[in-house]
Amino acid sequence: MRGVTVRDALDGAQTAIGASGSDTARLDAELLLAHALGVNRAALYSDPQREVTGPAVRTYQDLVRRRSVTHEPVAYLLGSKGFRSIDLEVDGRVLVPRPETELLVEVALGLEPGSRVLDVGTGSGAVALALKHERPDLEVTASDISSAALELAQANARRLQLDVSFFEADLLTGLDGDWDAILSNPPYVAERDSASLPADVVAHEPARALFGGEDGLDVVRPLVEAAAQSGAKLLALEIGAGQSDEVAKLIDEAGFERTSRHSDLAGIERVVVGER
């Protein structure tokens, strides 16, 4: 890549990344090159004839290799991922935050002032921190069974200067609190569907945070029951495609009086809410 222009560097990287199976090869190439050069993507468009030289050459080559050969997620390569109006540090300890998970935050934005909210399985802290950022009046707590994930979530909270409490816990075990709302993006991918996931997800994102048993609901079932027993007024769960009917039934049978469903931009019923 010695002496090549930005345009040529992007074209070559797009070809390599696309051949590896990425559906976003051009975007991947642009994000990685902007990172290697220390500029934003707009700078790539404004000066496509700029030469890629010096240390940036080796850095970009390495990033493209890791993306195209070992299928590392772009967010891990960059070390960060935007989520609503905040930027989160991310790595292999946590799932990459996804746009559909923003629905959990949107559901909670309508809570009464001062409500106590628990984010179960917080991972990078995405839901808890974005909610606290947009609704500083809420009392937000986040939990995760993974101590490694919690370390990263707490680091994000410190960097963003957001006052969220963190606890290591298996679902609600040991968490005493009169929660007004419980939010969660639990593991919900059915093990039988693992072959349909992108290579970068299967190879690099934590399986414990992805897979929920044979039908994907091994964590959802006890979580719904625990949430019902806690007395929470609202429960909102992110789920997988085709799971909304079963999850709505679980929530209804647990004693929540009303259920609603919220679809993502692809039209998939992605979040099921129970209220009482």
Secondary structure by P-SEA (a helix, b strand, c coil): cccccaaaaaaaaaaaaaaacccaaaaaaaaaaaaaacccaaaaaaccccccccaaaaaaaaaaaaaccccccccccccccccccbbbbbcccccccccccaaaaaaacccccbbbbbbcccccaaaaaaaaaaccccbbbbbbccaaaaaaaaaaaaaaccbbbbbbccccccccccccbbbbbccccccccccccccccccccccccccccccccaaaaaaaaaaaaacccbbbbbbcccaaaaaaaaaaaacccbbbbbbcccccccbbbbcc
